[in-house]
Amino acid sequence: MRPRTSLPAVVLLLGAGLLLTACSSGEPPVPAGTKPLSDPAEVPAAQLAYPLDPYRTTDEQIHSLEKAQDLLTVECMKRFGFTYRPPVRPAPRPRGTSSRYGVTDEATVARYGYARPGGPAPAPDKLPGDPLPPAERLVLTGPPLRTGPGGRLVPPPRTLEESRRTDSGRTVNGQKVPVGGCGREGHLALFAEKKDPVDLLYVFGMESEASIRAREAPKVVEAVGAWSACMAEKGYRVTDPVSPQKALGLKSEAEFGTARAIVAAKQDVACKKRTKLVALWYEAEVGFQNELMERHAETLKQVKAELDERVEKAASVNGNG
């Protein structure tokens, strides 16, 4: 049996770098013959390739999975006699000027500064104005979770198999309501049909750990210091190359595209190029990803197999498989 995840939960928190310093305080061990997948000097930072990329869902796959999950939820609701229409999912946010290393593209910041091209991020779509009738809401979301000894909530089933064996204690139109309702059943049917699936955040956890360790690598720390000194030459007192807006006095997105912001962003990019910050940071991150991939190779095989299976099932549910 493969573990659901062997990475510590804390690696899911990008800001928890201090808790991970014990993992490694040195440079990433890059296996012989292993090189970064793209040259950061030639490829826009937002488009750089990473070793873990094949184990992540693409935007197209995410769209297909979301559509399939909604259809599975609709089918579940039909069993109870309800015609359910899922709310329209929010449109994807446009790619901004920032990458995981902050702003890096000269042409983009010359026009937008620290702002997102096309204006502020769109507001999320609102749920339908008319609330669902109580019985339909119960079927969609399920009854409240039960409490166990000590008043602790009993966690919902982790797989579809477990869900089908668990009695929610509620019935609607002669049918047993799933624990967590049809919404959870639709999710489990697509993402956790069988026993012991790998945690959906497993790869994200690996990426986060690699990112934190790369930021703490000596060469990257030195480059960040050099970038900060470069910015100081122009009067900017900043230490965070990813999100320096607040330190620059830019208090809201409305100010991120002002003339003052554009001047600062152009200097930001120039200092990153001068200090080779992105190249050094990227190389360190690739090295740590390679190390983690070697350590968790068996689980990653399961991750890839489960991803391929979900994508294939989603295509079938959507009618194009």
Contacts in CASP RR format, 6 or more apart in sequence:
PFRMAT RR
TARGET T0000
AUTHOR 0000-0000-0000
METHOD contacts of the structure
MODEL  1
MRPRTSLPAVVLLLGAGLLLTACSSGEPPVPAGTKPLSDPAEVPAAQLAY
PLDPYRTTDEQIHSLEKAQDLLTVECMKRFGFTYRPPVRPAPRPRGTSSR
YGVTDEATVARYGYARPGGPAPAPDKLPGDPLPPAERLVLTGPPLRTGPG
GRLVPPPRTLEESRRTDSGRTVNGQKVPVGGCGREGHLALFAEKKDPVDL
LYVFGMESEASIRAREAPKVVEAVGAWSACMAEKGYRVTDPVSPQKALGL
KSEAEFGTARAIVAAKQDVACKKRTKLVALWYEAEVGFQNELMERHAETL
KQVKAELDERVEKAASVNGNG
1 196 0 8 1.000
2 196 0 8 1.000
2 198 0 8 1.000
2 298 0 8 1.000
2 299 0 8 1.000
2 302 0 8 1.000
3 299 0 8 1.000
4 196 0 8 1.000
4 197 0 8 1.000
4 198 0 8 1.000
4 199 0 8 1.000
5 198 0 8 1.000
5 199 0 8 1.000
5 201 0 8 1.000
5 202 0 8 1.000
5 299 0 8 1.000
6 296 0 8 1.000
6 299 0 8 1.000
7 202 0 8 1.000
7 205 0 8 1.000
7 206 0 8 1.000
7 209 0 8 1.000
7 296 0 8 1.000
10 16 0 8 1.000
10 19 0 8 1.000
10 20 0 8 1.000
11 20 0 8 1.000
11 205 0 8 1.000
11 206 0 8 1.000
11 208 0 8 1.000
11 209 0 8 1.000
11 212 0 8 1.000
12 201 0 8 1.000
12 204 0 8 1.000
12 205 0 8 1.000
12 208 0 8 1.000
13 208 0 8 1.000
14 208 0 8 1.000
14 211 0 8 1.000
14 212 0 8 1.000
15 212 0 8 1.000
16 212 0 8 1.000
17 212 0 8 1.000
17 215 0 8 1.000
17 216 0 8 1.000
20 209 0 8 1.000
20 212 0 8 1.000
20 213 0 8 1.000
20 216 0 8 1.000
21 216 0 8 1.000
23 209 0 8 1.000
23 213 0 8 1.000
24 213 0 8 1.000
24 216 0 8 1.000
24 288 0 8 1.000
25 216 0 8 1.000
25 218 0 8 1.000
26 216 0 8 1.000
26 217 0 8 1.000
26 218 0 8 1.000
27 217 0 8 1.000
27 218 0 8 1.000
27 219 0 8 1.000
27 284 0 8 1.000
28 213 0 8 1.000
28 214 0 8 1.000
28 217 0 8 1.000
28 284 0 8 1.000
28 285 0 8 1.000
28 286 0 8 1.000
28 287 0 8 1.000
28 288 0 8 1.000
28 290 0 8 1.000
28 291 0 8 1.000
29 287 0 8 1.000
29 291 0 8 1.000
30 283 0 8 1.000
30 286 0 8 1.000
30 287 0 8 1.000
30 290 0 8 1.000
31 290 0 8 1.000
31 294 0 8 1.000
34 286 0 8 1.000
34 287 0 8 1.000
34 290 0 8 1.000
35 286 0 8 1.000
36 48 0 8 1.000
36 282 0 8 1.000
36 283 0 8 1.000
36 286 0 8 1.000
37 48 0 8 1.000
37 49 0 8 1.000
37 50 0 8 1.000
37 51 0 8 1.000
37 53 0 8 1.000
37 286 0 8 1.000
38 47 0 8 1.000
38 48 0 8 1.000
38 49 0 8 1.000
40 48 0 8 1.000
40 278 0 8 1.000
40 279 0 8 1.000
40 282 0 8 1.000
40 283 0 8 1.000
41 279 0 8 1.000
43 49 0 8 1.000
44 99 0 8 1.000
44 104 0 8 1.000
44 105 0 8 1.000
45 99 0 8 1.000
45 100 0 8 1.000
45 101 0 8 1.000
45 102 0 8 1.000
45 104 0 8 1.000
45 105 0 8 1.000
45 278 0 8 1.000
45 282 0 8 1.000
46 95 0 8 1.000
46 96 0 8 1.000
46 98 0 8 1.000
46 99 0 8 1.000
46 104 0 8 1.000
46 105 0 8 1.000
48 99 0 8 1.000
48 282 0 8 1.000
50 207 0 8 1.000
50 285 0 8 1.000
50 286 0 8 1.000
50 289 0 8 1.000
51 286 0 8 1.000
51 287 0 8 1.000
51 289 0 8 1.000
51 290 0 8 1.000
51 293 0 8 1.000
52 203 0 8 1.000
52 206 0 8 1.000
52 207 0 8 1.000
52 210 0 8 1.000
52 289 0 8 1.000
52 293 0 8 1.000
54 304 0 8 1.000
55 203 0 8 1.000
55 300 0 8 1.000
55 303 0 8 1.000
55 304 0 8 1.000
55 307 0 8 1.000
56 203 0 8 1.000
57 65 0 8 1.000
57 307 0 8 1.000
57 311 0 8 1.000
59 92 0 8 1.000
61 307 0 8 1.000
61 311 0 8 1.000
61 314 0 8 1.000
64 311 0 8 1.000
64 314 0 8 1.000
64 315 0 8 1.000
64 318 0 8 1.000
65 190 0 8 1.000
65 310 0 8 1.000
65 311 0 8 1.000
65 314 0 8 1.000
66 89 0 8 1.000
67 314 0 8 1.000
67 318 0 8 1.000
68 190 0 8 1.000
68 313 0 8 1.000
68 314 0 8 1.000
68 315 0 8 1.000
68 317 0 8 1.000
68 318 0 8 1.000
69 186 0 8 1.000
69 187 0 8 1.000
69 190 0 8 1.000
69 191 0 8 1.000
69 314 0 8 1.000
70 86 0 8 1.000
70 89 0 8 1.000
71 317 0 8 1.000
71 318 0 8 1.000
72 185 0 8 1.000
72 186 0 8 1.000
72 189 0 8 1.000
72 190 0 8 1.000
72 317 0 8 1.000
73 84 0 8 1.000
73 86 0 8 1.000
73 140 0 8 1.000
73 182 0 8 1.000
73 183 0 8 1.000
73 185 0 8 1.000
73 186 0 8 1.000
74 84 0 8 1.000
74 85 0 8 1.000
74 86 0 8 1.000
76 139 0 8 1.000
76 178 0 8 1.000
76 181 0 8 1.000
76 182 0 8 1.000
76 183 0 8 1.000
76 185 0 8 1.000
76 186 0 8 1.000
77 83 0 8 1.000
77 84 0 8 1.000
77 136 0 8 1.000
77 139 0 8 1.000
77 140 0 8 1.000
77 182 0 8 1.000
78 84 0 8 1.000
79 175 0 8 1.000
80 136 0 8 1.000
80 139 0 8 1.000
80 172 0 8 1.000
80 173 0 8 1.000
80 175 0 8 1.000
80 177 0 8 1.000
80 182 0 8 1.000
81 173 0 8 1.000
82 136 0 8 1.000
82 139 0 8 1.000
84 136 0 8 1.000
84 140 0 8 1.000
84 182 0 8 1.000
85 128 0 8 1.000
87 125 0 8 1.000
87 126 0 8 1.000
87 127 0 8 1.000
87 128 0 8 1.000
88 125 0 8 1.000
89 125 0 8 1.000
90 122 0 8 1.000
90 124 0 8 1.000
90 125 0 8 1.000
91 122 0 8 1.000
91 125 0 8 1.000
93 116 0 8 1.000
93 121 0 8 1.000
93 122 0 8 1.000
94 116 0 8 1.000
94 117 0 8 1.000
94 118 0 8 1.000
94 121 0 8 1.000
95 116 0 8 1.000
95 117 0 8 1.000
96 108 0 8 1.000
96 112 0 8 1.000
96 116 0 8 1.000
96 117 0 8 1.000
97 103 0 8 1.000
97 105 0 8 1.000
97 108 0 8 1.000
97 109 0 8 1.000
97 112 0 8 1.000
97 113 0 8 1.000
97 114 0 8 1.000
97 115 0 8 1.000
97 116 0 8 1.000
97 117 0 8 1.000
97 265 0 8 1.000
98 104 0 8 1.000
98 114 0 8 1.000
98 242 0 8 1.000
98 243 0 8 1.000
100 211 0 8 1.000
100 242 0 8 1.000
101 241 0 8 1.000
101 242 0 8 1.000
101 272 0 8 1.000
101 277 0 8 1.000
101 278 0 8 1.000
101 281 0 8 1.000
101 282 0 8 1.000
102 241 0 8 1.000
102 242 0 8 1.000
102 243 0 8 1.000
102 268 0 8 1.000
103 109 0 8 1.000
103 113 0 8 1.000
103 114 0 8 1.000
103 265 0 8 1.000
103 268 0 8 1.000
103 269 0 8 1.000
104 269 0 8 1.000
104 272 0 8 1.000
104 278 0 8 1.000
105 269 0 8 1.000
106 266 0 8 1.000
106 269 0 8 1.000
106 270 0 8 1.000
108 117 0 8 1.000
109 262 0 8 1.000
109 265 0 8 1.000
109 266 0 8 1.000
109 268 0 8 1.000
109 269 0 8 1.000
110 262 0 8 1.000
110 266 0 8 1.000
111 117 0 8 1.000
111 262 0 8 1.000
112 256 0 8 1.000
112 257 0 8 1.000
112 262 0 8 1.000
112 265 0 8 1.000
113 256 0 8 1.000
113 257 0 8 1.000
113 261 0 8 1.000
113 262 0 8 1.000
113 264 0 8 1.000
113 265 0 8 1.000
113 266 0 8 1.000
114 245 0 8 1.000
114 250 0 8 1.000
114 256 0 8 1.000
114 257 0 8 1.000
114 261 0 8 1.000
114 264 0 8 1.000
114 265 0 8 1.000
115 253 0 8 1.000
115 256 0 8 1.000
115 257 0 8 1.000
115 261 0 8 1.000
116 253 0 8 1.000
116 256 0 8 1.000
120 253 0 8 1.000
120 254 0 8 1.000
121 253 0 8 1.000
131 137 0 8 1.000
132 140 0 8 1.000
135 172 0 8 1.000
135 173 0 8 1.000
138 170 0 8 1.000
138 172 0 8 1.000
138 177 0 8 1.000
138 181 0 8 1.000
139 172 0 8 1.000
139 177 0 8 1.000
139 181 0 8 1.000
139 182 0 8 1.000
140 181 0 8 1.000
140 182 0 8 1.000
140 183 0 8 1.000
141 180 0 8 1.000
141 181 0 8 1.000
141 183 0 8 1.000
142 168 0 8 1.000
142 170 0 8 1.000
142 177 0 8 1.000
142 178 0 8 1.000
142 179 0 8 1.000
142 180 0 8 1.000
142 181 0 8 1.000
142 184 0 8 1.000
143 168 0 8 1.000
143 169 0 8 1.000
143 170 0 8 1.000
143 177 0 8 1.000
143 179 0 8 1.000
143 180 0 8 1.000
145 153 0 8 1.000
145 154 0 8 1.000
145 155 0 8 1.000
145 156 0 8 1.000
146 153 0 8 1.000
146 154 0 8 1.000
147 153 0 8 1.000
147 154 0 8 1.000
148 154 0 8 1.000
156 163 0 8 1.000
156 179 0 8 1.000
156 180 0 8 1.000
156 184 0 8 1.000
157 163 0 8 1.000
157 165 0 8 1.000
157 166 0 8 1.000
157 179 0 8 1.000
157 188 0 8 1.000
158 192 0 8 1.000
159 188 0 8 1.000
159 192 0 8 1.000
159 193 0 8 1.000
159 194 0 8 1.000
159 195 0 8 1.000
159 196 0 8 1.000
159 197 0 8 1.000
160 185 0 8 1.000
160 188 0 8 1.000
160 189 0 8 1.000
160 192 0 8 1.000
160 193 0 8 1.000
160 194 0 8 1.000
161 193 0 8 1.000
161 194 0 8 1.000
161 195 0 8 1.000
162 195 0 8 1.000
163 178 0 8 1.000
163 179 0 8 1.000
163 184 0 8 1.000
163 185 0 8 1.000
163 188 0 8 1.000
166 179 0 8 1.000
167 176 0 8 1.000
168 176 0 8 1.000
168 177 0 8 1.000
168 178 0 8 1.000
168 179 0 8 1.000
168 180 0 8 1.000
168 181 0 8 1.000
169 176 0 8 1.000
169 177 0 8 1.000
170 176 0 8 1.000
170 177 0 8 1.000
171 177 0 8 1.000
178 184 0 8 1.000
178 185 0 8 1.000
190 310 0 8 1.000
190 313 0 8 1.000
190 314 0 8 1.000
190 317 0 8 1.000
191 197 0 8 1.000
191 200 0 8 1.000
191 310 0 8 1.000
197 306 0 8 1.000
198 299 0 8 1.000
198 302 0 8 1.000
198 303 0 8 1.000
198 306 0 8 1.000
202 299 0 8 1.000
202 303 0 8 1.000
203 300 0 8 1.000
203 303 0 8 1.000
206 289 0 8 1.000
206 292 0 8 1.000
206 293 0 8 1.000
206 296 0 8 1.000
207 289 0 8 1.000
209 288 0 8 1.000
209 292 0 8 1.000
210 285 0 8 1.000
210 287 0 8 1.000
210 288 0 8 1.000
210 289 0 8 1.000
210 291 0 8 1.000
210 292 0 8 1.000
211 285 0 8 1.000
213 284 0 8 1.000
213 288 0 8 1.000
214 220 0 8 1.000
214 281 0 8 1.000
214 284 0 8 1.000
214 285 0 8 1.000
214 287 0 8 1.000
214 288 0 8 1.000
215 221 0 8 1.000
215 224 0 8 1.000
215 281 0 8 1.000
217 284 0 8 1.000
219 280 0 8 1.000
219 284 0 8 1.000
220 277 0 8 1.000
220 280 0 8 1.000
220 281 0 8 1.000
220 284 0 8 1.000
223 275 0 8 1.000
223 276 0 8 1.000
223 277 0 8 1.000
223 280 0 8 1.000
223 281 0 8 1.000
224 239 0 8 1.000
224 241 0 8 1.000
224 277 0 8 1.000
225 239 0 8 1.000
225 275 0 8 1.000
226 274 0 8 1.000
226 275 0 8 1.000
226 277 0 8 1.000
227 241 0 8 1.000
227 271 0 8 1.000
227 272 0 8 1.000
227 275 0 8 1.000
227 277 0 8 1.000
228 238 0 8 1.000
228 239 0 8 1.000
228 241 0 8 1.000
230 270 0 8 1.000
230 271 0 8 1.000
230 274 0 8 1.000
230 275 0 8 1.000
231 237 0 8 1.000
231 238 0 8 1.000
231 244 0 8 1.000
231 267 0 8 1.000
231 268 0 8 1.000
231 271 0 8 1.000
234 267 0 8 1.000
236 244 0 8 1.000
236 247 0 8 1.000
236 248 0 8 1.000
236 264 0 8 1.000
236 267 0 8 1.000
236 268 0 8 1.000
237 247 0 8 1.000
238 244 0 8 1.000
238 247 0 8 1.000
238 248 0 8 1.000
239 247 0 8 1.000
240 247 0 8 1.000
241 268 0 8 1.000
241 272 0 8 1.000
241 277 0 8 1.000
244 264 0 8 1.000
244 268 0 8 1.000
245 256 0 8 1.000
245 261 0 8 1.000
248 261 0 8 1.000
248 264 0 8 1.000
249 255 0 8 1.000
250 256 0 8 1.000
250 258 0 8 1.000
250 260 0 8 1.000
250 261 0 8 1.000
250 264 0 8 1.000
255 261 0 8 1.000
271 277 0 8 1.000
272 278 0 8 1.000
293 300 0 8 1.000
312 321 0 8 1.000
315 321 0 8 1.000
END
